[in-house]
């Protein structure tokens, strides 16, 4: 295949993948609300440089390192470099127990690895939605430290609390992002989150017509405490099942890492700016 043909093949594959991801996103958002932004519900005092930087870092790691081996492979043999990277830098119990590969450092590297385009896209949407306001409360560098601490806490929690030792690598930014979501719940429970929720938009229509508003809206505004407590419960239930019974949902999702990340949100009080922390202690909105 010549260079032009390879470029056209890649572009066609890329846009078809985006279309499939978009359709999957709509399907995911049909019954369950998917948060996309809190714009219009809170005021940002600073530009969220670190949130942008984290999204960029995750995107570059995937697009420049993992995606070429994944999407250019035309056979199982050609997938070997991709699988090797996952098994070398993903989170595995044997790495921490036996000091194999780069050992405990995988609790860091696994945070910036994603399995496919859909995986990273969903994670970055959540980071975009909740990260900016938490960064605003912490300051950019303190937010980075909190994000990394939450992600590593989530990864260690997955290894310590999960009784199933299959040594299958776990990876993704979701543990750290659940920490950010939990921090958002603690700091801004009364904020409202704009979500894409098809069923919610349908149920909203008669109420909108009675109020002389536009009948259809792609987004639905949901109180942050309702949305985020729901996420915490949905991760807690399979986590407790796995911890107590030794097995859980066979869905390929590290629920214990998500739940541990959610619990790690308590660490945010070590990183919140002093003036905002003082307002919080006095019971005033920050």
N, C-alpha and C positions, 0 to 999 in steps of 0.2 A: 504494500500500500504506500503511495507517495505521500509527501508531506501535506499537500492540500486535502487529499482524501482523508488522512488521519485527523486533520483539524475539523473537517466537516463531520466526520464520524463522532468526534468528541463533543462538538457543539450540539449535534442532534441528540446524543445520549444525555448531555447535560440538561437540555431544555425538556426532554421527555421526563427525566428524573424530577425536575422542578414541577412539572405538571402533575405527576403522580404524587409528589409530596404535598402539593396544594390540595389535591382531591382528598388525600389522606387526612390533611389538616381539617378540611371541612367535615369529613366524616367523624373525626375525633371531637370536633366542636359541636356536633349535632345535639347530643344529649348532655354533654358535660361542658361547662364554660371554660374557655381557654383565655387566660389573661394576656393582653397585648400591651397595655399601657396604663399608667395612672395619670397621664397628662390631663390637666383640667381639674384635678381633684386636690393637688397639693402644689405648693410653690417651691421651685428649686432656687436656691441662693447661689449655687456654684455650678460650673460646667462639669459634668461627670467624666472627667478625663480617664479615671481608672476603670470605670465600667466600659468605656469605649476601648481602652487598651486591653482589657481582659477578653472582650469579644474578638478583637483583632488577633490576639495571641492564639486563642482557640481556633479561629478560622485559618490562620497561617499554618499551624501545626497540622491541621487536617488536610488542607488543600495542597500544601507543598510536600508533606511527608507521607500521610496515610492514603489519601485519595488516589494518587497516581498508581500505586500498587493495587488498590482495590478496583478501580474502574477501568484500568487498561488491561486487566487480566482477562484472558479468553479461555482459560482452563484452570483446573484445580492446582496444577503444578505451578502456574504463574501467580497464584495467590499466596504462595509460600512466603515471600518477603513480607507481605502484609500480616499474615498470621504470626510470623516470627517476631515482628515488632510488637504485636499485641501481647504475646507470651513473654517477651523480654521486659517490657516497660509497663505492662498492666499490673494490677494489684493481685498478688497471689500469696497465700499463707506460707508456702515453702520459702518464699523470698525472705520473709521476716523471721521465720523459725530457724532456717538453716543458713541464712546469709547468702543465698544464691543470687546471681546476677548483681543488681545494684542494691539489693537488700531493702531496707526501710525507705529508701529514697523513692521507691515506687508509689508510696502514699502521696507523693508530690506529682510525679510524672503522669500517673493515671488520671489526674484531674484535668489534664489538657488533651486527652485522647478521646476520640469518638468513633463509633462503629460505622456510621454512614452519614449521608447528607441530612436525612431526616432527623437523626439523633442529635446532631450538632445544631440544626436549625431550631428545634423545639427548645433545647437547653438555652440557646442564646436569646430566644424570645422571652423566656422567663427571667434571665439575667437582666435584660434590657428593662423589663417591666418593673422589677423590684430593686434592682441594684442601684439605680440612680438616686432614689430617695434615701436609701441607707447610706450611700456614699456622701450625700449631702449632710447627713447627721454626723458622720464620722470624720469627714475630711478624706482626701484621696488616698494618702499613704496609710492611714489607720484602717481605712476600708480594705485596702489590699491585704494588710496583715490579718484582719478579721476573716476575709474570704479564704485565704490560704489556711488559717487555723481551723476554720469550719470544715474545709474540704479534707484536711488530714485527719481531723477528729472523726469525720464520717467514715473515712476509709479504715481507720484503726478500729472503729466500732464494728464495722462489717466483719473484720477478721476475729475480733475478740468475742463478739456476741453470737456469731453464727456457728452453730454446732456442726454444720455440714462442711466437711473438708474435702471438696472435690478438686481443689487447686485450679479451678477454671478462672482465668483472669477477669477481673472486674475493672471497668474504666468508665470515665465520663465525668463531666463537671456537675452532675446533678446533686451529689452530696453537698458540695460547697453552696450550690444554688438554694438547696433546701435550708441551709443555714441562713442565707440572705432572706429567704421568705419568712423564716421564723423571726428574724430580727425585725423585719417589716411589721409583722403581727404585734410584736412587743412594743415597738416605737410608735406605730401609726394605725392602731386598730380601727379608728373611726374613718380612715380614708376610704375612698371608693375606687374600685378597679374597673377599668373598661375591658370587657371580655367579648370575644366572639362566641356566641351561643345561639345556635339556630332555633332550638325549641324555645329559649327565652325570648328571642325576637318575635316568634309567632305568638306566644302568650301575651306579649306586650302590646300587640296591635290594637285590640279593642280599647284598652286603657288610653293609648295614644290618640285614637280617634275621638274619644270622649273629651280629651283635653285639647283638641284642635292641633295636635302635633303630627309630624310626619308618621304615616302608618308603619313604614318599615325602617328599621335601623339595624345595621350589621352588628353593632356593639350594644351591650347591655351593661349598665353600671351596677356593680355588686359591692356591698360593704366588705372591706378587707378582712374583718374578723370572721365573717361567715365563710368566705372563700378559703382562707388560709387554715382555719380550724378543720374544715372539710379535708384539705390535703393532709394535714397532720394525722387525722383519724384513718384515712385511707392507707397511709403508710404504716401506722401503728399496728393495725389489725394483722396483716400478713407477717409483720416483724415478730410479734408475740407468738404467732402460730409457729414460725420457724424456730424461735428460741426455746419454746416449751415442748414442741413435738418433734423437733429435729428435721422437719421438712416444711416446705411452704408452697407458694404458688410457683408452678413451673413455667414462668413467663419471661425468664431471662432478665428480670429487673432486680437490682440489689436493694430490696425494700429496707433492709436493716441499715444500710448506708444512708438512705434517704431519711429514715427516722432518727438515726444518730446525728445527721446533719441538722435536722430540725431542732433537736435538743441542744445542739451546740450554739444555737442562737443566743443562749444566755450569756455567751462570751462577749456579745456585742457591747455590753455595758463597760467592758474594759477599754473599748475603743471609741465610744461616743465622745464628741467634743464636750469639754467641761461645762461650758455655758448651757448647752442643751441638756446635759445630764442633770444639772442643777434644776432646770425647769421641770424635767421629768419627775424628779424626786418630790418637787413641790406640788405635783399633780396638775401641772399646766401643759398644754399641748406644745409639742416641739415641731 
